Amino acid sequence: METCYRHPNRETGVSCSSCGRPICPDCMTPTPVGMRCPECSRQRTPVRTLQNIRRGGVEVTRILIAINVIAWVGELASSGTANSVFARGALNGDLIAIGHDYWRLITGGFLHYPNIGVGLFHIGFNMYLLWYLGNMLEPALGSVRFTVIYFVSLLCGSFGALLLNFHATTVGASGAVFGLMGAAFFELRARGIDPFQAGIGWLIVINLIFSFAVSNISIGGHIGGLIGGSLCALALQVGDRQRSRLLGVGACVVLGVAAIAASIAFANSQSLA
């Protein structure tokens, strides 16, 4: 028989569930994870966040921010011209239905209002959130899965924007950013972390309130992106449980294709109405 590490004259068959050292009844401290020795029972469990579970870098996040900024500079440079970047790329249901400008489902998510006032605040706020969420998600999920979530969220946001306000001209990375918020929420939960304690839950709530309270904001784009990103995170988690990352990514791709098909079908139905 082993003897207690604190009382060598006492035999015991119990070991600390944390460090493995043998402990006698006087040294046992009951915990939800088994008996622990006095030293281990006083140790606090480190708080887990997505930031301290990192595995990689944020290269895709930087590339996405660069594309958004370059596109906005291009909008400013071409503002006022007949073929401006804004006019050629903004999301608009009528132009998709009549002109078959299907690329607008994607390009609209990389454009922002082309002016120094509202436009600067618009892109600045979105890029700040993209940087914050990208630093949280991309290292934890990997660049490929992070990219898939971003673009599927963008496409679902485009569909939501068309669904709720078909004739409006819509731009902004908000749909994709809301998708990243939704993905972060469910990723935190999957890792045993309270999303509200980590701040993501409240970030979603505050931004949803802001979306409904302020005019000229695409509610459909925000909600559509949030739903798309949340579904992607859940699909990836199912793939992980089945030990098949390809399954999760494939499900996300199917969701993105479905968002494109639904957007085109809805646009065509509006043109015939």
HUZIHU-V699962 format. One record per residue. NEAR is the number of other C-alpha atoms within 10 Angstrom. Layout:
NEAR ; NEAR
This chain:
8 ; 16 ; 18 ; 22 ; 17 ; 15 ; 13 ; 13 ; 10 ; 14 ; 15 ; 16 ; 11 ; 18 ; 21 ; 22 ; 17 ; 14 ; 11 ; 11 ; 16 ; 24 ; 27 ; 21 ; 12 ; 11 ; 18 ; 18 ; 17 ; 13 ; 10 ; 6 ; 8 ; 12 ; 20 ; 25 ; 26 ; 15 ; 12 ; 15 ; 17 ; 10 ; 8 ; 7 ; 8 ; 6 ; 7 ; 14 ; 17 ; 19 ; 13 ; 11 ; 14 ; 16 ; 11 ; 14 ; 16 ; 18 ; 13 ; 16 ; 22 ; 15 ; 11 ; 19 ; 20 ; 13 ; 13 ; 21 ; 18 ; 14 ; 20 ; 23 ; 17 ; 16 ; 23 ; 19 ; 13 ; 16 ; 16 ; 13 ; 11 ; 10 ; 11 ; 16 ; 22 ; 26 ; 16 ; 16 ; 24 ; 26 ; 30 ; 25 ; 32 ; 19 ; 18 ; 19 ; 20 ; 12 ; 9 ; 14 ; 18 ; 19 ; 13 ; 21 ; 27 ; 21 ; 22 ; 23 ; 27 ; 24 ; 29 ; 29 ; 20 ; 24 ; 15 ; 10 ; 9 ; 12 ; 17 ; 15 ; 14 ; 20 ; 23 ; 14 ; 13 ; 22 ; 23 ; 13 ; 19 ; 24 ; 17 ; 12 ; 19 ; 29 ; 20 ; 20 ; 29 ; 24 ; 20 ; 21 ; 19 ; 16 ; 19 ; 12 ; 20 ; 22 ; 17 ; 18 ; 30 ; 27 ; 22 ; 29 ; 39 ; 36 ; 28 ; 33 ; 35 ; 34 ; 28 ; 27 ; 31 ; 27 ; 18 ; 13 ; 16 ; 18 ; 16 ; 16 ; 18 ; 25 ; 28 ; 26 ; 31 ; 30 ; 36 ; 31 ; 29 ; 33 ; 32 ; 30 ; 26 ; 27 ; 29 ; 23 ; 24 ; 23 ; 22 ; 20 ; 13 ; 13 ; 12 ; 11 ; 17 ; 17 ; 18 ; 15 ; 10 ; 15 ; 11 ; 20 ; 18 ; 13 ; 16 ; 17 ; 12 ; 11 ; 13 ; 16 ; 10 ; 13 ; 18 ; 12 ; 10 ; 10 ; 9 ; 10 ; 17 ; 26 ; 22 ; 21 ; 34 ; 28 ; 23 ; 27 ; 35 ; 29 ; 22 ; 32 ; 34 ; 23 ; 22 ; 32 ; 27 ; 19 ; 20 ; 25 ; 20 ; 16 ; 18 ; 14 ; 11 ; 11 ; 11 ; 13 ; 17 ; 13 ; 17 ; 22 ; 21 ; 16 ; 19 ; 26 ; 17 ; 12 ; 20 ; 22 ; 15 ; 16 ; 24 ; 20 ; 13 ; 17 ; 25 ; 21 ; 12 ; 17 ; 25 ; 17 ; 11 ; 15 ; 13 ; 7 ; 5
